[in-house]
Amino acid sequence: MPATLLASQLETLEAPDADERHISAGINNSPELIVGQVLAQLGRGQPGDRQLVR
């Protein structure tokens, strides 16, 4: 995707509705913690479970 399209993509970005399945993760944490949070939301572990991150 050309970088010139980024602004228009962000302008049209919508938050998911309450009835839509989604995963959210903050970007202020370490990559390992972010992966742990995503896996926890998928039902595959607990946030910060280092055994899940390889």
C-alpha positions in Angstrom: 0.0 0.0 0.0 1.5 3.4 -0.9 2.2 5.6 2.1 0.1 8.3 0.4 -3.0 6.2 1.2 -2.4 6.0 4.9 -4.2 9.2 5.8 -7.4 8.3 3.9 -7.4 4.8 5.5 -7.1 6.3 9.0 -9.9 8.8 8.2 -12.3 6.0 7.3 -11.3 3.7 10.2 -14.3 2.8 12.3 -14.5 1.3 15.8 -16.2 -2.1 15.8 -19.8 -2.3 16.9 -20.8 -4.0 20.1 -22.1 -7.1 18.2 -18.9 -7.5 16.1 -16.2 -9.8 17.3 -12.8 -8.0 17.6 -9.5 -8.0 19.4 -7.9 -4.9 20.6 -4.3 -4.4 21.8 -2.5 -1.3 23.0 0.8 -0.5 21.4 2.5 1.0 24.4 3.6 -2.4 25.8 6.4 -4.7 24.8 5.8 -7.0 21.8 5.7 -10.0 24.1 3.0 -8.5 26.3 1.0 -7.4 23.3 1.1 -11.0 21.9 0.1 -12.3 25.3 -2.9 -10.0 25.4 -4.0 -11.0 21.9 -3.6 -14.7 22.7 -5.6 -14.2 26.0 -8.4 -12.6 24.0 -8.3 -15.6 21.6 -8.7 -17.9 24.6 -5.2 -19.3 24.3 -3.5 -18.2 27.5 -3.1 -15.4 29.9 -1.6 -11.9 29.3 2.1 -12.0 30.0 2.4 -15.8 29.8 5.9 -16.0 28.4 5.5 -19.7 27.5 3.1 -18.6 24.8 5.6 -16.2 23.2 8.5 -17.8 21.3 
